[in-house]
Amino acid sequence: MKKLVAVNLLVGIGLLAVVLGGVEIYLRLTVPASSSDTIYSYTLNTKRYKVMKANAVVTAWGKELRTNELGFRDRPIGPKRPGEYRIVVLGDSFTVSAGVAFEDIYTTRLERLLGARVINLAVGGYNIVQYALTLQEVGLALEPDLVIVALFPDNDFSNETYDANFRAAAGRTSPEPQPAWYENLYIHRAYGTRLQTKLTDVLRTPSPAGSYKMGGWDQNAAALRAIVGMTESRGIRLKVIMLPHTWNFEGQRPLFARVKKECEVSGLTCSDLLEPFILRQVPEASLRLNPLDAHPNERYNAVIAEELAAQLKNIVPKRGIVRTGG
């Protein structure tokens, strides 16, 4: 009897290994590859600590990601033309949108819809402190008429990644630590990390309703107010939007409500772009790049551009038509 159980167990393990191996092969054949080159550099020359390399080209999930002379995912910028209406967008990886063709990211789509020059100054992993520094160091010199801050409530009020950027810039840690062997498996990246997150959520002690203790909340809230001050003092219009994650729309509502309250403290009305996705009944899975990466795809970018264009059509004048392209 024991021998039979042992044989059945070995057969079961073997079948499981075959199935997992098949899924791994399927994912590697169907998910577009990314280049091994990094688009980032880490430096103490700026308190942003992490920047994208200027005039660099990498491949992200089969799509080109090219930076301009300033190190941002946009075309060359050049001097502001007479009559040109300029919009500067500050954000993180959801605005960079690696894995989506340049002509399909929401800033490029918005440029076409509005006929204004929309300049993407987003960098993956940034928080609000880094948005404010980007505006101060780069954005203001571009003479914007409107600044859009694309908040990502899921982590924008946290300093965890910002502190890691500083340690990498100071040479204390490797900018991109080598992952464990199993973390390179596509099947782990597609399903293992998701399972790990769900288990962590189950085991975590729940916080009181409306309580968010992200390390750095106060510092990032102050940075948001600094952005308000920089734009107001120069007569630049400011719009703050909140971008949803592509997971668990309903579960994001409490955090979005908390961020809205923070906006009110700063004298802002923050535009909630989570609700349009819920109202449109857009399936969450249809908005992700692929099974390995939950960053936004073309459809997500299209919805954001449409919603923003509708909100800005009475603000942006019908002038300054620009040519868009990769």
C-alpha positions as CSV (number, residue, x, y, z in Angstrom):
1,M,0.0,0.0,0.0
2,K,2.8,2.4,1.0
3,K,4.6,1.6,-2.2
4,L,1.5,2.3,-4.3
5,V,1.1,5.7,-2.6
6,A,4.7,6.5,-3.2
7,V,4.4,5.6,-6.9
8,N,1.2,7.7,-7.3
9,L,3.0,10.6,-5.6
10,L,5.9,10.4,-7.9
11,V,3.6,10.2,-10.9
12,G,1.7,13.2,-9.7
13,I,4.9,15.2,-9.2
14,G,6.1,14.2,-12.7
15,L,2.8,15.2,-14.3
16,L,2.9,18.5,-12.4
17,A,6.4,19.1,-13.6
18,V,5.4,18.4,-17.2
19,V,2.4,20.8,-17.0
20,L,4.5,23.6,-15.4
21,G,7.2,23.0,-18.0
22,G,4.6,23.3,-20.7
23,V,3.2,26.5,-19.3
24,E,6.8,27.9,-19.0
25,I,7.5,27.1,-22.7
26,Y,4.1,28.6,-23.8
27,L,4.8,31.8,-22.0
28,R,8.3,32.2,-23.4
29,L,7.0,31.6,-26.9
30,T,4.0,34.0,-26.7
31,V,5.2,36.8,-24.5
32,P,7.5,39.3,-26.4
33,A,11.0,39.6,-25.1
34,S,12.7,42.6,-23.5
35,S,16.4,43.7,-24.1
36,S,18.8,43.2,-21.2
37,D,20.0,46.8,-21.4
38,T,18.9,49.2,-18.7
39,I,17.4,52.6,-19.5
40,Y,18.3,53.9,-16.0
41,S,21.3,55.5,-14.4
42,Y,21.8,56.4,-10.7
43,T,23.5,59.6,-9.7
44,L,24.0,61.9,-6.7
45,N,24.0,64.9,-9.1
46,T,20.3,65.2,-8.6
47,K,18.1,64.5,-5.6
48,R,15.9,62.5,-7.9
49,Y,18.9,59.9,-7.7
50,K,17.5,57.9,-10.6
51,V,17.2,59.2,-14.2
52,M,16.7,57.7,-17.6
53,K,19.6,57.9,-20.0
54,A,19.5,60.5,-22.7
55,N,19.2,59.4,-26.3
56,A,18.9,55.7,-25.3
57,V,17.0,52.9,-26.9
58,V,15.9,49.6,-25.3
59,T,13.2,47.1,-26.1
60,A,10.4,46.5,-23.5
61,W,8.1,43.5,-24.3
62,G,8.9,43.7,-28.0
63,K,8.3,47.5,-28.3
64,E,10.9,50.2,-28.6
65,L,11.5,52.6,-25.7
66,R,13.5,55.6,-26.9
67,T,14.5,58.6,-24.8
68,N,15.2,62.2,-26.1
69,E,18.0,64.6,-25.4
70,L,16.7,65.2,-21.9
71,G,16.3,61.6,-20.9
72,F,12.5,61.2,-21.2
73,R,10.2,59.1,-23.4
74,D,9.3,61.8,-25.9
75,R,10.4,63.4,-29.1
76,P,13.2,66.0,-29.1
77,I,11.6,69.1,-27.5
78,G,13.4,72.2,-28.7
79,P,12.4,75.8,-28.1
80,K,8.7,76.7,-27.6
81,R,7.2,78.0,-30.8
82,P,5.1,81.2,-31.0
83,G,1.5,80.3,-30.2
84,E,2.3,76.8,-29.0
85,Y,0.3,75.5,-26.0
86,R,2.5,73.2,-23.9
87,I,1.5,70.6,-21.4
88,V,4.1,68.9,-19.2
89,V,3.1,65.6,-17.7
90,L,4.8,64.3,-14.5
91,G,4.4,60.6,-13.6
92,D,5.9,57.2,-13.1
93,S,6.0,53.9,-15.0
94,F,2.2,54.0,-15.7
95,T,2.9,57.2,-17.7
96,V,6.2,56.0,-19.3
97,S,4.2,52.9,-20.4
98,A,7.1,50.7,-21.4
99,G,5.8,47.9,-23.6
100,V,3.4,50.2,-25.5
101,A,4.4,51.9,-28.7
102,F,5.2,55.6,-28.4
103,E,2.3,56.6,-30.6
104,D,-0.1,54.6,-28.4
105,I,0.8,55.9,-24.9
106,Y,-1.7,58.3,-23.4
107,T,0.5,61.4,-23.6
108,T,1.0,61.0,-27.4
109,R,-2.7,60.2,-27.9
110,L,-3.6,63.3,-25.8
111,E,-1.4,65.4,-28.0
112,R,-3.3,64.3,-31.1
113,L,-6.7,64.8,-29.5
114,L,-6.0,68.3,-28.1
115,G,-3.7,69.6,-30.8
116,A,-1.3,70.9,-28.1
117,R,2.3,69.9,-27.4
118,V,2.2,67.3,-24.6
119,I,5.6,66.6,-23.1
120,N,6.1,63.3,-21.2
121,L,8.5,63.8,-18.2
122,A,7.7,60.6,-16.4
123,V,10.2,58.1,-15.1
124,G,9.5,54.6,-13.8
125,G,9.5,54.2,-10.1
126,Y,9.2,57.9,-9.3
127,N,7.1,59.3,-6.4
128,I,5.7,62.8,-5.8
129,V,9.0,64.0,-4.3
130,Q,10.7,63.1,-7.6
131,Y,7.8,64.7,-9.6
132,A,8.4,68.0,-7.8
133,L,12.2,67.8,-8.4
134,T,11.6,67.0,-12.1
135,L,9.3,70.0,-12.5
136,Q,11.9,72.2,-10.7
137,E,14.9,70.9,-12.6
138,V,13.5,70.3,-16.0
139,G,9.8,71.1,-16.4
140,L,9.6,74.8,-15.6
141,A,12.4,75.6,-18.2
142,L,10.1,74.1,-20.9
143,E,7.6,77.0,-20.4
144,P,4.5,74.9,-19.8
145,D,1.1,76.4,-19.9
146,L,-0.4,73.5,-18.1
147,V,1.2,70.9,-15.8
148,I,-0.4,67.5,-15.3
149,V,0.6,65.4,-12.3
150,A,-0.3,61.8,-12.9
151,L,-0.5,60.4,-9.4
152,F,-0.4,56.6,-9.0
153,P,-2.0,56.2,-5.5
154,D,-0.8,52.6,-5.2
155,N,2.7,53.8,-4.2
156,D,3.2,57.5,-5.0
157,F,3.0,58.4,-1.3
158,S,5.7,55.9,-0.3
159,N,9.5,56.6,-0.1
160,E,10.5,52.9,-0.3
161,T,11.7,53.0,-3.9
162,Y,13.0,56.6,-3.5
163,D,15.2,55.5,-0.6
164,A,16.4,52.5,-2.7
165,N,17.3,55.0,-5.5
166,F,19.5,57.0,-3.1
167,R,21.3,53.9,-1.9
168,A,22.0,52.8,-5.4
169,A,23.2,56.3,-6.4
170,A,25.5,56.4,-3.3
171,G,27.0,53.0,-4.3
172,R,25.6,51.3,-1.2
173,T,23.6,48.7,-3.1
174,S,23.4,47.3,-6.6
175,P,21.0,49.3,-8.7
176,E,19.5,46.1,-10.1
177,P,20.2,43.2,-7.7
178,Q,20.5,39.7,-9.3
179,P,17.2,37.9,-8.8
180,A,17.0,34.3,-7.4
181,W,17.0,31.7,-10.1
182,Y,13.3,30.9,-9.8
183,E,12.4,34.6,-10.2
184,N,13.6,34.4,-13.8
185,L,11.0,31.8,-14.6
186,Y,8.1,33.2,-16.6
187,I,5.7,31.0,-14.7
188,H,6.8,32.4,-11.4
189,R,6.6,36.0,-12.7
190,A,3.1,35.3,-14.1
191,Y,1.6,33.4,-11.2
192,G,4.0,32.9,-8.4
193,T,4.3,36.5,-7.4
194,R,0.6,36.9,-7.6
195,L,0.1,33.9,-5.3
196,Q,2.7,35.4,-2.9
197,T,0.9,38.7,-2.8
198,K,-2.4,37.1,-2.1
199,L,-0.9,35.0,0.8
200,T,0.7,38.2,2.2
201,D,-2.6,40.0,2.1
202,V,-4.3,37.1,3.9
203,L,-1.7,36.9,6.6
204,R,-1.3,40.7,7.1
205,T,-3.0,42.3,10.1
206,P,-5.7,44.6,8.6
207,S,-5.3,48.3,9.1
208,P,-8.2,50.4,10.4
209,A,-10.5,51.7,7.7
210,G,-9.0,54.7,6.0
211,S,-5.6,54.2,7.6
212,Y,-2.6,54.3,5.4
213,K,0.9,54.2,6.9
214,M,3.1,54.4,3.9
215,G,6.6,55.5,4.9
216,G,6.9,59.0,3.4
217,W,3.3,60.0,3.1
218,D,3.8,63.3,4.8
219,Q,6.9,64.1,2.7
220,N,5.2,63.3,-0.5
221,A,2.1,65.3,0.5
222,A,4.4,68.2,1.1
223,A,6.0,67.7,-2.4
224,L,2.5,67.9,-3.9
225,R,2.0,71.2,-2.1
226,A,5.4,72.3,-3.5
227,I,4.2,71.6,-7.0
228,V,1.1,73.7,-6.3
229,G,3.4,76.6,-5.1
230,M,5.7,76.4,-8.1
231,T,2.8,76.5,-10.7
232,E,0.8,79.1,-8.9
233,S,3.7,81.5,-8.5
234,R,4.3,81.3,-12.3
235,G,0.7,81.5,-13.4
236,I,0.8,77.9,-14.8
237,R,-2.4,75.9,-14.7
238,L,-2.2,72.6,-12.7
239,K,-4.2,69.4,-13.1
240,V,-3.8,66.4,-10.8
241,I,-5.1,63.1,-12.0
242,M,-5.2,59.7,-10.2
243,L,-4.3,56.6,-12.3
244,P,-5.7,53.2,-11.3
245,H,-3.8,50.0,-11.1
246,T,-4.9,47.2,-13.5
247,W,-5.8,45.0,-10.5
248,N,-8.8,45.1,-8.2
249,F,-10.6,48.3,-9.2
250,E,-13.2,48.1,-6.3
251,G,-10.4,47.5,-3.8
252,Q,-8.6,50.7,-4.8
253,R,-11.5,53.0,-3.9
254,P,-10.6,53.5,-0.2
255,L,-7.0,54.6,-1.1
256,F,-8.3,56.9,-3.8
257,A,-10.7,58.5,-1.3
258,R,-7.7,59.0,1.1
259,V,-5.7,60.7,-1.7
260,K,-8.7,62.9,-2.6
261,K,-8.7,64.2,1.0
262,E,-5.0,64.9,0.8
263,C,-5.6,66.8,-2.4
264,E,-8.3,68.9,-0.7
265,V,-5.8,69.8,2.0
266,S,-3.5,71.0,-0.7
267,G,-6.3,73.1,-2.2
268,L,-6.7,70.8,-5.2
269,T,-9.4,68.9,-6.9
270,C,-7.8,65.6,-8.1
271,S,-9.4,63.9,-11.0
272,D,-10.3,60.3,-10.3
273,L,-9.7,58.1,-13.3
274,L,-10.5,54.9,-11.5
275,E,-14.3,55.5,-11.7
276,P,-14.4,55.8,-15.6
277,F,-12.9,52.3,-15.9
278,I,-15.5,51.0,-13.4
279,L,-18.4,52.8,-15.2
280,R,-17.2,51.5,-18.6
281,Q,-17.1,48.0,-17.1
282,V,-13.7,47.5,-18.7
283,P,-12.4,44.0,-17.7
284,E,-9.2,44.5,-15.7
285,A,-7.3,41.7,-17.4
286,S,-7.9,43.4,-20.8
287,L,-5.7,46.4,-19.6
288,R,-2.5,44.6,-18.8
289,L,0.5,44.2,-21.0
290,N,0.8,40.4,-20.6
291,P,0.6,37.7,-18.0
292,L,4.0,38.7,-16.6
293,D,3.5,42.4,-16.4
294,A,0.5,44.2,-15.0
295,H,1.5,47.6,-16.4
296,P,-1.0,49.3,-18.7
297,N,-1.4,48.3,-22.4
298,E,-2.7,50.2,-25.4
299,R,-6.4,49.9,-24.2
300,Y,-5.6,51.4,-20.8
301,N,-3.7,54.3,-22.4
302,A,-6.6,54.9,-24.8
303,V,-9.1,55.2,-22.0
304,I,-6.9,57.6,-20.1
305,A,-6.4,59.8,-23.1
306,E,-10.1,59.9,-23.9
307,E,-11.1,60.9,-20.4
308,L,-8.3,63.5,-20.1
309,A,-9.2,65.0,-23.5
310,A,-12.8,65.4,-22.4
311,Q,-11.8,67.2,-19.2
312,L,-9.3,69.5,-20.9
313,K,-11.1,70.4,-24.1
314,N,-12.5,73.6,-22.6
315,I,-9.1,74.5,-21.0
316,V,-6.7,74.0,-23.9
317,P,-7.2,76.5,-26.7
318,K,-7.7,75.3,-30.3
319,R,-4.2,76.3,-31.5
320,G,-0.6,75.2,-31.5
321,I,-1.3,72.1,-33.6
322,V,1.7,69.8,-33.5
323,R,3.0,66.9,-35.5
324,T,3.2,63.7,-33.5
325,G,5.1,60.5,-34.2
326,G,7.8,58.2,-32.9
